[in-house]
Amino acid sequence: QVLLVESGGGLVQAGGSLRLSCVASRTIFRFNAMGWYRQAPGKQRERVARITSGGNTGYADSVKGRFTISRDNAKNTVYLQMNSLKPEDTAVYYCNADAVGFDYWGQGTQVTVSS
């Protein structure tokens, strides 16, 4: 069992920045990848960013150039730096751990971007 705890969400004006953190209850180095997903009201959950155990990253087209995912294996933590936020970024953001055949999820943190 792995516990993922997100933090760092909140209310921010358009153009502002937030940094989300996800702390895992055990080492993240063994996971195939860590990722951030988001779900807006009435929409499906979508992947925002992903970082593999080797450090390779990938982003949704809608956030490329604005969001940066990173990991600190020593702290069992994954971050999502979000810059130039837009109202359409408003959603609940979830941390994900890909354990090769099984996914772990955090409880989510709300991000609200006002226009």
Summary of the structure (lengths in Angstrom):
residues: 115
radius of gyration: 13.2
end to end distance: 39.7
largest distance: 40.1
contacts: 334
relative contact order: 0.32
helix: 5%
strand: 53%
